[in-house]
Amino acid sequence: MRKRIFSGAQPTGELHLGNYLGALKNWVALQTEYESFYCIVNLHAITLPQDPATLRQKTLDLARIYLAAGVDPERSTIFIQSDVPEHAELAWVLNCVARMGELERMTQFKDKGKGEERASVGLFTYPVLMASDILLYQTDLVPVGQDQKQHLELTRDLAERFNRDFGETFVVPDPYIPPVGAAIMSLKEPEKKMSKSDENLNSTIFLLDDADTITKKYKKAVTDSGTEITFDGSRPAISNLLTIYHLLSGKPTKDCEAHFEGKGYGDFKSELAEVTIEFLKPFQERVREYDDDSLEAILKSGAEKASAVASETLKNVYQSMGIR
């Protein structure tokens, strides 16, 4: 029996190159080896205020991006979180297992809530819903970025505590963090991750950016002192741009360095823009191929497959706890 993986993204903002290289690319590769569940986590999105019509549309748009990136509904289960009510139901159970102190230590709540009393309770308990997402599917492996590693550690703690108190019920998941490209950094502030919520739009290459926009953003990207185009931890801006080139071109790192030896930053940025545009062109064409009817059929089928697994897990949880 194949092991399972689970991952998901929120339908807020626009997905960017960092999301693809750090997550979607790995999802596509892993689906050939693992039984894969890829979710659009719209319940996570409402921890912050959302416009209902926009959220509805972006949920479908994100499904298109999953498919265009190569997530195959014949190999993977693609579904919307809210279509499987067991996610919210198990989250309540795990809220009763989690400890206040554990959640208070979550760095993302500190960052997003900024310590304000007006922050929603949902934002505070967000990591418990994430744990529910993962544990519902008896997940073996979770592709996560470094910023989500703390949440996965909480998930593991909750699974182990439940298993200890109520009997073996959950698989304790392990993280999968790709060795290269797990964190694509901002074009303007290379010490920060590329982010879809960055107020400076020139910091981020979005997956649906047109050619002119991509070229302009790379031209404005910050660089380091010196002239060499090499991978160097002390020169984060150039190393980040070179990592993007390496991952999109498929060239080995040494070949990338050799290719740009003796060339200036202007030539490098122009070629990086060309590689990015050529890479994204077929992806953007595939995004437009999925009409609403075909998309709804894929998501309905995915929700049915997900529900079959999730309902069995929740039944076992309730039996273990003495809940009818």
N, C-alpha and C positions, 0 to 999 in steps of 0.2 A: 504494500500500500504506500502510495506517495505521501510525503510529508506535505503539510499545508503552509501557505504564507498568506498574510493579510496586510493590506495597506490601504490608505485612502488620502484624499485631499479635500479641502474645503472649497465650495463653489463661491468664493469671494475674490474679488480682484481678477487679474489676468495672470495665467500661468506664464512663467518665463523660462529662459534657457537653463537657469539653475535647477528649476523643478524638473525639467526634462533630463538633464545630465546627472542630477543627483538622485532622481527617483524613477521617473517613467521609463527611462532607458533600461534600468535594472529590472523593473517589473516585466518588461517584454522578454528579457533574457531569462528570468527566473520561471516564467510560466511554462516553459518547455520541460522543466525538471520537477516543479512542485504543483500541487493542486492549489490554484490561486484564487483568492477572493479580493477584488479591488472595488472599494466603496467610495461613493460620493457622500461625504459626511456633512450633510446639510443641517443636522441637528447641532453639530459643533458650531456652525456658522452663526446661529442665533444667540450665542453667548454675548455677542455684540449686536447693536441695533442693525436691522436690515430692512430694505424696502421689499415688500412681498413680491411684487411683479419682477423686480430685478433678480431676487434670489431664485425665483422659479425659472427664469430664463437662463441664468448662469449655471444652474444645476444641469440643464440640458446641454449647454455649451461645453461644460466640463466633460460630460459623457462623450461628446464628439471628439474632444481632445484625447481622451483615453484611447478611443478607437483609432484615431488618426496616428497616434504614436506607435500603434502596433499591438495594443492589448486585444487579444483575439477572443471573442465571445464563445468560440468553439472550444477554446482551451481554458479560459478564465471565466469566473463568475463576476460580472459587472452589474452593480446595483446601487440604488439610492438608499441611504441609511434609514430614512423615515418610512420606506416601504416595508421594513422589517421591524415591527414594533418591539421585538425581543431585545433590541439594543437598549431602548429606554427602560424596559422592565428589569433587565439584569443590572443596569446602572443603579437602580434604586437598591437592589440587594447589596451590591458592592459598596454603595454609600454607607450601608450599615456595618460593613466590615472594615472600611477605611477609617483612619484616625485624623482628627483635625490637624495635629502637628505635622503629619505627612504632607497634607495638602498645603499647609502654610509655607512649607519649604520649597514648593514648586516655583522655579524662577520665572516661568512664563506668566503666572498669575501676577507676580510682582511687577513684571514689565508691562503687561497689558492693563492690569487693574490700577497700577500706579498708587496702590495703597488707599484708593478712594472708597469711602463707604457706599458710594453709588454704584460700584461695580456689582454686576449681577452674581447671584449665588451660583448660577450656571457656569460662569467664568471660573469661579472658585473650584467647582467640582468637575470641570472639564476633563481632568486626567482620569477621573473615575469612569466617565463615559467612554473615553479612549480605551481603558482597560476592558470595559464591557465589549466594545467592538472586537477586540482581539480575542478575548477568552471565549466568546460565543462560538467561535469556529475551531476551537481546540487547535489553535495556531502553533506551529512549531517555530516559524521564522518570521520576523517582522523587519522589512527594510525601513530603516529609520536614519534620519540625519542626526548629527551630534546634538542639535537643539531639542530633539525628542527623546534622547537616550534616558533622561531622568524620568520621563513619563513611562517608558518601558520598564525601568527598574521598579517603579511603583506597581505596574501591572504584575510583574513577577512576584513582588511581595504579597499582593492581594491574593494571587492564585495559591501561593504556598500557605498563607494563613488560612484560607478557606479549606484547602485540602487537609491541613492539620486539625482544624476544628470540626469539620463535617465529613471527612473522608475524601479519598481521592476522587476528584471531580474534574479538575481542569488540567490541561497540558500547560506546563510552565514554559513560555516562549523565550526564544533567544533572539538577539538583534542581528540584523545583517547590515553592515555598514561597508559600502564599497571602498576599496583602497584608494581609488583615484576619482576625483570629481564629486565627492560627497558634498563638498561645500564650494560652490561657485560664488565668488565674491562680487561686491558692488563695483561698477566701473568708475565710480567717483570716490568711494571710500573703501579701498581694498581690505581694510581690517574688519569690515562688516560683510555679512552674507548678502548676496543679491536678494532683494525682497520685492514682492508684488505690492507691498504697502508703503514703499519708499516714496516720500513726497517729491523727490527729485527724479523725474521720469528718465533722465539721461543716465541714471545709475543702472538701469535694467533693460535687458533685451527681452521683450515679450515674444512669445511664440507666434503671435499673429502680426508682429510689426512688418511694415512693408520695407522694400529694399532701401529707399532713400532714408527712412528713419533709422534703420540699422547702421547704414554708413555714417550718418551724422553722429550717432551715439558713440560709435567707436572712435571717431575723430576727436571727440570731446573727452574720451576716457583719460584718466590721469595715468602718468607713467612715473618711473623712479629716476633718480639721478643716475648718470652713466649712460652708456650707449649699447651695451651688450644685451642681446635678446636670448636670455638663458633662464633655466629654472634655478632660482636662488631664493632661499628663505628670507634673506635680508632685503629682497626687492619684491615685495608682495604684489605690486600692481602689474609688473611685467610677467611675473610667474602666473598670475591669475589669467591674463590674456593668453599666455602661451598654453596654459592648461585647456582653455576653451578651444584653441586651435588644434591641439593634440587630440582632444576627444571628438571634435567634429570631422577632422580630416582622416582620423584613423592612423596617422603616422606615429611611429615610435618616438618617444621623447627626444632621443639623441638625434634622430633624423630631423625633427622640428628645429632643434638648435642649429644643426649643420645647415639647414635650408636658409636660415635667416642670418647666418654669419656674415658680417660685413655690411648688412643692410640697416637702414635707419628705421626709426619708429613709424614714420609716415608710410613707408612701403609695407611694414608689418601690419599696421592697422588696416590698410587698404585690402591686403590679402585676407586678413581675418574677416573683414566684412564680406568679401566675395565668398569665402568658404561658408560663412553663416547663412548668407542669402541662398546659396545653392542647396544647403542642407535643409533649410526650412521651406523651400518652394514646394516640393512634393508633399510635405506634411500639411501645409496650408491648403493645398488642393484636395487632400483627403478629408480635411475638416468639412469642406463644403459638400462632400458627397452624401452625407447622412441627412435625410429629411426627417421630419418629426415622427412620421409613422414608423419608419424602420427603427428609429432610435427607441421609441416607446416599446416596440416589440422586444428589442434586445434587453431593455431594462426590466420589463415585466418578467421575461424568462429568467433573468438573473436574480430577481427578487424571490421568485419561486424556489430556485435552487438554494439560495441563501437561507430562506425561511425553513426549509427542510432540515438543515443542519442546526440552525439557531434554536428552533423549537425543541429539538431533542436535547440540546445542552441545557436549556432552561428547565425542561421537565426534570432532568437529573439533579439540577441545583435545588429545585423545590422539594424533591423527594429527600435529598440529603438533609435539608433543613427542617423537614417535618411540615412543609406547607402543602396543602392540597391543591 
